[in-house]
Amino acid sequence: MKMWVRRFALLSLCVTLAGCDFCGLAPIEAETIGFVTVVPQGFVSSYILDVGGGKLVLIDAGSNAEAKEICDELEAKGKTLADVEAIVLTHAHSDHIAGLETLTGVPVYAHSGVTEQLGEEVGAALAGELVEGEPVTFGARSFSIYHMPGHSPGSVSVLVDGMLFFGDNAASTDQGDMRLVPENFSDDVTRNKEDLEGLVGKLEGASIDTMFFSHSGPLTGRSALDAYVADL
């Protein structure tokens, strides 16, 4: 029953995404930018990060319970799940965690706010918690965590060596700007905006090469973030 409910929810989400709420977003494309490979699954993307020493880290597990797109990309890289050191979740909405049903055995890291939802949805437990101000290291790369609960209680953005992953905390447009995801997908839109304002302060002095968004394509640099917050 849980699987049926989840897949019905995903189908409903797909229908919604086909409407005007997501019009004008930058398209998601399969590409590799530096050490990051974008893995599209239709309306959402996951990421494979090369952390050195032959090891990889996934950011988000995607919308496909069979994790086909992720597994296909691992195979194309000559890798298996044994080479994946961790899965880092930006949050626990169903289109970001469905693949955990297949990606078993890989340690999952997320904010403590997702623990109950993970257990109910896919029966997964956390190997470690993501805490703002406490970077975690996988391979040769350090992952800085920014808690952004406006979208959902356990939402985070993640900065890794100049690559900033927003999850659903923001989206990119086909004009090269930044915006929020549609309001009906976030718990608290006002808080979402405050989260982004706070993030700009926390990133002061940080070098941002590329910004990645789960439901839209990446943007180069951080100017779109700064411009969005300046207009609030």
C-alpha positions in Angstrom: 0.0 0.0 0.0 2.8 2.4 0.9 4.4 1.9 -2.5 1.1 2.4 -4.3 0.5 5.6 -2.4 4.0 6.9 -3.1 3.7 6.1 -6.8 0.3 7.8 -7.0 1.8 10.8 -5.4 4.6 10.9 -7.9 2.2 10.6 -10.7 0.2 13.5 -9.4 3.3 15.5 -9.0 4.3 14.8 -12.6 0.9 16.0 -13.8 1.2 19.2 -11.7 4.7 19.8 -13.0 3.4 19.6 -16.6 1.2 22.7 -15.7 2.1 26.3 -15.6 3.6 26.3 -12.1 6.9 25.0 -13.5 6.9 26.9 -16.8 9.9 28.9 -17.5 12.4 26.9 -15.6 15.8 26.1 -17.0 15.7 22.5 -18.5 17.5 19.7 -16.8 20.1 18.0 -19.0 22.5 15.1 -18.4 25.9 16.7 -18.2 29.1 16.6 -16.1 30.4 19.9 -14.7 33.7 19.5 -13.0 33.4 16.6 -10.5 29.6 16.7 -10.6 27.4 14.5 -13.0 23.8 15.5 -13.3 21.4 12.5 -13.5 18.0 13.6 -14.8 14.9 11.5 -13.9 12.3 13.5 -15.8 11.2 16.3 -13.6 13.9 16.0 -11.0 17.7 15.3 -10.9 20.2 13.6 -8.6 23.9 14.1 -8.7 26.9 11.9 -8.7 30.0 13.5 -7.1 33.5 12.2 -7.6 35.1 12.6 -4.1 38.5 11.1 -5.1 40.1 7.7 -4.5 37.7 6.0 -6.8 34.8 6.8 -4.5 31.5 8.6 -5.3 28.8 10.4 -3.3 25.2 10.7 -4.4 23.1 13.8 -3.7 19.5 12.6 -3.5 18.2 9.2 -4.5 15.7 10.3 -7.2 12.1 9.6 -8.1 12.5 6.1 -9.5 12.2 3.3 -6.9 14.4 1.1 -9.2 17.0 4.0 -9.4 17.5 3.0 -13.0 19.0 6.3 -14.2 21.5 6.4 -11.3 22.5 2.8 -11.7 22.9 3.2 -15.5 25.2 6.2 -15.0 27.2 4.3 -12.4 27.7 1.5 -14.9 28.7 4.0 -17.6 31.4 5.2 -15.2 32.5 1.7 -14.6 31.3 1.9 -11.0 28.9 -0.1 -8.8 27.1 0.7 -5.6 30.2 -0.5 -3.7 31.9 2.6 -5.0 29.3 4.9 -3.5 30.5 6.1 -0.1 27.3 7.9 0.9 23.9 9.3 -0.2 23.4 12.9 1.0 19.7 13.9 1.0 18.7 17.6 0.5 15.3 16.6 2.0 12.9 13.6 2.1 10.1 14.4 -0.3 9.2 11.3 -2.2 10.8 12.4 -5.5 14.1 12.6 -3.7 14.2 9.4 -1.8 12.3 6.8 -3.9 15.6 5.3 -5.1 16.6 4.3 -1.6 14.5 1.2 -2.1 17.2 0.0 -4.6 20.3 1.8 -3.3 20.3 -0.3 -0.2 23.6 -0.8 1.7 24.8 2.7 1.0 24.9 4.9 4.1 22.3 7.7 4.1 23.0 11.1 5.6 20.3 13.8 6.1 19.1 16.4 8.5 17.4 14.9 11.6 14.1 16.5 10.4 13.7 13.8 7.8 14.1 10.7 10.1 10.4 9.9 10.6 9.5 10.4 6.9 12.4 8.2 5.8 11.2 5.4 8.0 7.6 5.7 6.9 8.3 6.0 3.2 11.2 3.6 2.4 12.1 2.1 5.8 15.5 3.7 5.7 17.6 4.8 8.7 20.2 7.5 8.9 23.9 6.6 9.1 24.7 10.1 10.1 23.0 13.5 10.6 23.7 16.6 8.6 24.1 19.5 11.0 24.6 23.1 10.0 28.1 24.3 11.1 29.4 20.8 11.2 31.0 19.9 7.8 31.2 16.2 6.9 34.0 14.8 4.8 33.6 12.1 2.2 36.8 11.1 0.4 38.8 14.3 -0.3 35.8 16.6 -0.2 34.2 18.6 2.6 30.4 19.0 2.6 29.1 22.2 4.3 25.5 22.1 5.4 23.0 24.9 5.5 19.6 24.1 7.2 16.8 25.7 5.2 13.5 24.5 6.7 11.2 26.8 4.8 10.7 24.2 2.0 10.4 21.3 4.5 11.6 20.8 8.1 14.6 18.7 7.0 15.7 20.7 4.0 19.3 21.6 3.5 21.5 23.2 0.9 25.0 21.7 0.5 28.2 23.4 -0.6 31.1 21.1 -1.9 34.2 22.7 -3.2 32.5 25.6 -5.0 29.4 23.5 -6.0 26.2 24.6 -4.3 23.3 22.2 -4.2 19.9 23.8 -3.4 17.6 20.8 -3.5 14.1 22.4 -3.7 15.1 25.5 -1.7 15.2 27.4 -5.1 15.0 26.9 -8.8 16.6 28.4 -11.9 14.8 30.0 -14.8 15.4 29.7 -18.5 16.5 33.4 -18.4 19.3 32.7 -16.0 17.6 34.0 -12.9 16.6 32.3 -9.6 13.2 31.9 -8.1 11.3 29.8 -5.6 9.7 26.5 -6.5 5.9 26.8 -6.7 4.4 27.8 -3.4 2.2 24.7 -3.0 5.3 22.6 -2.8 6.9 24.4 0.2 5.8 24.4 3.8 6.5 28.0 4.6 7.2 30.4 1.7 8.0 33.3 3.9 10.6 31.2 5.8 11.9 29.9 2.4 12.7 33.5 1.4 14.3 34.2 4.8 16.4 31.0 4.4 17.8 32.4 1.1 18.5 35.8 2.7 20.4 34.1 5.5 22.3 31.8 3.1 23.7 34.9 1.3 25.2 36.0 4.6 26.5 32.6 5.5 28.2 32.3 2.1 30.0 35.7 2.4 33.5 35.3 0.9 32.7 31.8 -0.4 33.6 31.0 -4.0 30.6 29.6 -5.9 31.4 28.1 -9.3 28.0 26.5 -10.0 24.6 26.4 -8.4 22.5 23.2 -8.9 18.7 22.9 -8.5 16.7 19.7 -8.2 13.9 20.7 -10.6 15.9 22.9 -13.1 19.2 23.3 -14.7 22.4 24.7 -13.1 23.6 28.3 -13.1 27.2 29.5 -13.3 28.4 31.5 -10.3 26.3 33.0 -7.5 25.1 36.2 -9.1 21.5 34.9 -9.5 21.3 34.2 -5.8 22.6 37.6 -4.8 20.3 39.3 -7.3 17.2 37.4 -6.0 17.9 38.2 -2.4 18.6 41.9 -3.2 15.1 42.1 -4.8 13.3 40.7 -1.8 
